[in-house]
């Protein structure tokens, strides 16, 4: 776990892209679930944050 944190603090692309991808997937799952209106309400924001984060992170060094 500490290795992941250390890698993220060095601003390398891999771990940050993984986090952004997880946020995008989480937002889509939140959008499609039929149970909680609160999750549906925040799904667009989560997907948008993940997308913007992926765009920014894609400019980080390998």
Buried (B, 14 or more C-beta within 10 A) or exposed (E): EEEEEEEBEEEBEEBBBEBBBEBBEBBBEBBEEEEEEEBBEBBEEBBEBBBEBBEEBEEBEE
